[in-house]
Amino acid sequence: MTSLRRIWALAAIPVVSILLALLVGSLLISASSLATSPSLNPLLPLIAYESLLQGATGLSFIDVTGGAITFNPSIKPDQAARALTSTVAAASPLVLTGLAVGVGFKAGLFNIGGTGQVLVGGFAAALVGGTVAGQPAPVAVTMAILAGALGGAAYGFIPGFLKAFTGAHEVVSTIMLNSLAAFVIVGLVNDIFKITGPSFARSADVGNAAMPILFGRNGNLGILISLILVVLVYVLIYRTPLGFEIRTVGANPSAARYAGMSPRRLVVLTMSLCGMFAGLAGAFEILSLGYYPAVFGTSIGFSGITVALLGRAHPVGILLAAILLGAMQAGAPSMQITAKVPIEIIDVIQGLILLFLAAESVIRHALRSRTERVTPGEIGTVSRSYGDSTT
């Protein structure tokens, strides 16, 4: 019973946040019907969410004909297979960027630099992939993926080092590094690494380093690696001495130092590990695309923050949250086609989820919840300096 109460304590706020976001989203969807009709369409949110679910899973539960709602569950196996493949493919990079933020939370760090680490990891993978494009696929893919992981880890090392030895807040430094990565890489792709031929600036093709397809149209190797990393991170955080040290530093760095741990070393190591996860996400995105475009617009870095908060910084929770957001992304085109609802409403709903997650204390007070509060060591960010000791 205690275990169930603990699970509910962790899941209550995310579940309520999702429901509230969908509720507010339904009001916005109804209001959007005024753009094409002189009156509100109260059934439009139901149609939109139904088409969203169908596009993400292939499942259908209702029919809306002539203003009447009929419960009619159905599934088309071929459509379901394609939809689920698209969902897990969209969730794969979100799992990695969610881990990039969630692991930082465990050490009391807010890694908001996922975007920059994704860009650097993707760029490193593109450069190495283009260099080994003619090598056998297993060799080329392995080298390109390792390059992405190392590139992201190196970029995560920078704010970790600054935090540990100068006290520079990781939020400030990672925001600056996000912009630096974006502008520098755009300049490099537009100038030094631009290839002739294509109508737009991009890097060379990665050739045999492209991500192998394991199933469906876009079910690539990155999905399998992401799932493996979820298991490994769980073992690392909750079943190893290093994970215990990371959580201890996040909860109380002074106590960790007194126990003989090195907060400086752990901060640098944790931020490097976070950067590695984000770098892998960028590598998988670029190796799936086949080249690095000068304009690589991706939101997976910042979406990782929502995933980590929604998953309560727990590897399993991050996986579930990534699947939810991946399903929204995969089902959005179907919603736009069927319900004529702008695809941008998904970004609004995700933003609302993040807003309600941030208002945890308000929601708990409104619900008069008696569930156990999550300790600061489980999730949250702190502002502290690790550079005030020679440990």
C-alpha positions in Angstrom: 0.0 0.0 0.0 2.9 2.3 0.8 4.3 1.6 -2.6 1.1 2.5 -4.3 0.8 5.8 -2.3 4.4 6.6 -3.3 3.6 6.0 -7.0 0.5 8.2 -6.7 2.5 10.9 -5.0 4.9 10.9 -8.0 2.2 10.6 -10.7 -0.6 12.8 -9.3 0.7 16.2 -10.5 1.8 15.0 -14.0 -1.6 13.3 -14.5 -3.5 16.3 -13.4 -1.3 18.6 -15.4 -2.0 16.6 -18.6 -5.7 16.6 -18.0 -5.8 20.3 -17.3 -3.7 21.0 -20.4 -6.1 18.9 -22.5 -9.1 20.7 -21.0 -7.7 24.2 -21.8 -6.6 22.9 -25.2 -10.1 21.8 -25.9 -11.3 25.3 -25.2 -8.8 26.8 -27.6 -9.7 24.2 -30.2 -13.4 25.1 -29.9 -12.5 28.8 -30.2 -10.5 28.0 -33.4 -13.7 26.8 -35.1 -14.8 30.5 -35.2 -12.2 31.0 -38.0 -14.3 28.8 -40.4 -17.8 29.0 -38.8 -20.0 31.8 -37.3 -20.6 29.7 -34.2 -18.6 27.5 -31.9 -18.4 23.8 -32.6 -18.5 22.0 -29.2 -17.7 18.7 -30.8 -14.5 19.9 -32.5 -12.3 19.1 -29.5 -13.6 15.5 -29.4 -13.1 15.1 -33.1 -9.6 16.6 -32.8 -8.5 14.4 -30.0 -10.0 11.3 -31.6 -8.1 12.0 -34.8 -4.9 12.7 -32.8 -5.3 9.3 -31.1 -5.9 7.6 -34.3 -2.9 9.2 -36.0 -0.7 8.1 -33.0 -1.9 4.6 -32.4 -4.3 3.6 -35.2 -7.1 3.2 -32.7 -10.6 4.7 -33.1 -13.3 4.8 -30.5 -16.1 7.1 -31.7 -17.9 8.2 -34.8 -19.2 11.7 -35.1 -21.8 11.9 -37.8 -24.5 14.5 -38.2 -23.8 15.9 -34.7 -24.3 12.6 -33.1 -21.6 10.7 -31.1 -21.5 6.9 -31.5 -19.1 4.7 -29.6 -17.6 2.5 -32.2 -14.1 1.1 -31.3 -12.1 -0.1 -34.2 -8.5 -0.7 -35.3 -6.8 -1.2 -38.7 -3.7 -3.3 -38.2 -1.7 -1.8 -41.1 -2.6 1.8 -40.0 -1.9 0.9 -36.4 1.6 -0.5 -37.2 2.5 2.7 -39.2 1.1 5.0 -36.5 2.9 3.2 -33.6 6.2 3.2 -35.5 5.9 7.0 -36.0 5.1 7.4 -32.3 8.1 5.5 -31.0 10.3 7.1 -33.7 9.2 10.6 -32.5 9.6 9.5 -28.8 13.2 8.2 -29.2 15.1 11.5 -29.3 12.8 12.8 -26.5 13.8 10.0 -24.3 17.4 11.0 -24.7 16.9 14.7 -24.1 14.6 13.9 -21.2 17.5 11.8 -19.7 19.8 14.7 -20.4 17.7 16.9 -18.1 16.5 14.3 -15.7 19.9 13.0 -14.7 21.0 16.6 -14.1 18.0 17.0 -11.8 19.3 14.1 -9.7 22.5 16.1 -9.0 20.7 19.3 -8.4 21.5 20.7 -11.8 19.3 22.3 -14.4 20.7 21.4 -17.8 18.9 23.8 -20.0 21.6 23.4 -22.7 20.0 20.4 -24.4 19.5 22.3 -27.6 23.2 23.2 -28.0 24.3 19.7 -27.0 21.9 18.3 -29.6 23.3 20.5 -32.3 26.9 19.8 -31.4 26.3 16.0 -31.2 24.5 16.1 -34.6 27.2 18.1 -36.2 29.9 15.8 -34.9 28.0 12.8 -36.2 27.5 14.4 -39.6 31.2 15.3 -39.9 32.4 11.8 -38.9 29.6 10.1 -40.8 30.5 12.0 -44.0 34.2 11.1 -43.5 33.5 7.3 -43.1 30.6 7.3 -45.5 32.2 4.6 -47.7 33.2 2.3 -44.8 31.1 -0.8 -44.0 27.8 0.1 -42.4 28.5 -1.3 -38.9 31.8 0.5 -38.7 30.5 3.8 -40.1 27.3 3.8 -38.0 29.3 3.0 -34.8 31.9 5.8 -35.4 29.3 8.4 -36.2 27.2 7.6 -33.1 30.3 7.7 -30.9 31.2 11.0 -32.4 27.8 12.4 -31.6 28.0 11.1 -28.0 31.5 12.5 -27.5 30.6 15.8 -29.1 27.6 16.2 -26.8 29.6 15.1 -23.7 32.3 17.6 -24.5 29.8 20.4 -24.8 28.1 19.4 -21.5 31.6 19.3 -19.9 32.0 23.1 -20.3 29.1 24.2 -18.1 29.9 21.5 -15.7 33.4 22.6 -15.3 32.3 26.3 -15.0 29.8 25.3 -12.3 32.2 23.2 -10.3 35.3 25.5 -10.4 33.9 29.0 -10.8 30.4 28.8 -9.4 28.9 30.0 -12.8 25.2 29.0 -12.8 24.6 26.2 -15.3 21.3 27.8 -16.5 23.1 31.0 -17.6 26.1 29.2 -19.1 24.0 26.6 -21.0 21.7 29.3 -22.4 24.8 31.1 -23.8 26.2 27.9 -25.1 22.9 27.1 -26.9 23.2 30.3 -28.9 26.9 29.8 -29.5 26.4 26.3 -30.9 23.6 27.5 -33.2 25.4 30.4 -34.7 28.8 28.7 -35.0 27.5 25.6 -36.6 25.3 27.5 -39.1 28.4 29.5 -40.1 30.5 26.3 -40.5 27.9 24.5 -42.6 27.3 27.6 -44.8 31.0 28.1 -45.4 33.7 25.5 -44.6 31.6 22.3 -44.8 29.1 23.3 -47.5 29.0 20.9 -50.4 28.3 22.0 -54.0 25.3 20.8 -55.8 22.3 21.0 -53.5 20.1 24.1 -53.7 20.5 24.7 -49.9 23.6 24.7 -47.7 24.3 21.3 -46.0 27.0 19.0 -45.1 28.1 15.9 -47.1 25.9 12.8 -47.1 26.7 10.3 -44.3 26.3 7.4 -46.7 26.7 4.1 -44.9 26.6 5.9 -41.6 22.9 6.4 -41.9 20.8 4.9 -39.1 19.8 1.3 -40.0 16.0 0.8 -40.2 14.9 -2.1 -37.9 11.2 -2.0 -38.6 8.5 -0.1 -40.5 9.3 3.1 -42.4 11.3 5.0 -39.7 11.8 2.5 -36.9 15.6 2.9 -36.7 18.4 1.7 -34.4 18.0 4.8 -32.3 14.8 3.5 -30.8 16.5 0.3 -29.5 19.5 2.3 -28.1 17.2 4.7 -26.3 15.4 1.9 -24.6 18.7 0.3 -23.5 19.9 3.6 -22.1 16.7 4.0 -20.0 17.5 0.6 -18.3 21.2 1.5 -17.9 20.4 4.9 -16.4 18.0 3.3 -14.0 20.7 0.9 -12.9 23.3 3.7 -12.7 21.1 6.1 -10.6 19.5 3.6 -8.2 21.8 0.5 -8.1 25.4 1.8 -8.2 27.6 3.7 -5.8 28.1 6.5 -8.4 24.3 6.9 -8.7 24.1 7.2 -4.9 26.8 9.9 -4.9 25.0 11.8 -7.7 21.7 11.8 -5.7 23.5 12.7 -2.5 25.2 15.7 -4.1 21.8 16.8 -5.5 20.2 16.5 -2.1 23.0 18.0 0.1 26.4 18.8 -1.3 27.8 19.7 2.1 26.8 16.3 3.5 28.3 14.7 0.4 31.6 16.5 0.9 31.6 15.5 4.6 31.1 11.8 3.5 34.2 12.0 1.4 32.6 12.6 -2.0 33.8 15.1 -4.5 31.0 17.4 -5.5 33.2 19.1 -8.1 34.0 15.8 -9.8 30.4 14.7 -9.7 29.0 17.9 -11.2 31.4 17.8 -14.1 30.7 14.1 -14.6 27.0 14.5 -14.5 26.9 17.4 -16.9 29.1 15.5 -19.3 26.8 12.5 -19.0 23.8 14.8 -19.7 25.5 16.2 -22.7 26.2 12.7 -24.0 22.5 11.8 -24.0 21.6 15.0 -25.8 24.4 14.5 -28.3 23.2 11.1 -29.0 19.7 12.5 -29.7 21.2 15.0 -32.2 23.3 12.2 -33.8 20.2 10.0 -34.3 18.3 12.9 -35.8 21.1 13.8 -38.3 22.0 10.2 -39.2 18.3 9.5 -39.9 18.2 12.6 -42.1 21.4 11.7 -43.9 23.2 15.1 -43.7 23.4 18.2 -41.6 21.4 21.1 -43.0 22.5 24.7 -42.3 19.1 25.4 -40.9 18.5 22.5 -38.4 15.4 23.6 -36.6 14.7 21.2 -33.7 12.8 21.6 -30.5 13.8 18.3 -28.9 16.3 20.0 -26.6 13.7 22.1 -24.9 11.1 19.4 -25.1 13.4 17.3 -23.0 12.7 19.7 -20.1 9.0 19.0 -20.3 9.7 15.2 -20.6 12.0 15.3 -17.5 9.5 17.3 -15.4 6.5 15.2 -16.6 8.5 12.0 -15.8 9.5 13.3 -12.4 13.2 12.8 -13.4 12.8 9.0 -13.2 14.0 7.0 -16.2 10.8 5.0 -16.5 8.7 8.2 -16.1 10.8 9.9 -18.7 10.2 7.0 -21.1 6.4 7.2 -20.6 6.4 11.0 -20.9 8.5 10.8 -24.1 6.0 8.3 -25.6 3.1 10.7 -24.7 4.8 13.7 -26.4 5.9 11.5 -29.3 2.3 10.4 -29.8 1.2 14.0 -29.9 3.8 14.8 -32.5 3.0 11.7 -34.6 -0.8 12.2 -34.4 -0.8 16.0 -35.1 -0.8 15.7 -38.9 -3.9 13.5 -38.7 -5.6 15.9 -36.4 -4.9 18.8 -38.8 -6.2 16.9 -41.8 -9.3 15.4 -40.2 -10.4 18.1 -37.8 -8.8 21.1 -39.6 -7.1 22.1 -36.3 -3.8 23.8 -36.7 -0.9 21.5 -35.9 0.6 24.2 -33.6 -2.1 23.4 -31.0 0.2 20.5 -29.9 2.9 23.0 -29.0 0.4 24.9 -27.0 -0.8 21.8 -25.1 2.8 20.9 -24.3 3.4 24.4 -23.1 0.3 24.2 -20.9 1.6 20.9 -19.5 4.8 22.5 -18.5 3.0 25.5 -17.0 0.8 23.3 -14.8 3.8 21.2 -13.8 5.5 24.4 -12.7 2.4 25.3 -10.6 2.7 22.1 -8.5 2.1 23.8 -5.2 -1.0 25.6 -6.5 -2.5 22.4 -7.9 -1.8 20.5 -4.7 -3.5 23.2 -2.6 -6.5 23.4 -5.0 -6.9 19.6 -4.8 -6.1 19.5 -1.0 -3.9 16.6 -1.8 -2.7 14.5 1.1 -0.2 12.6 -0.9 3.4 12.6 0.1 5.3 15.5 -1.2 8.2 14.7 -3.5 11.5 15.6 -1.8 13.8 18.2 -3.4 16.3 15.5 -4.0 13.9 13.7 -6.3 13.2 16.5 -8.6 13.9 20.2 -8.7 16.7 22.6 -9.3 19.0 24.4 -6.9 21.2 27.4 -7.1 24.5 26.6 -5.4 28.2 26.9 -6.0 30.4 23.8 -5.9 33.5 25.9 -6.2 33.8 26.9 -2.6 35.8 23.9 -1.4 39.1 22.3 -2.4 37.4 18.9 -2.3 
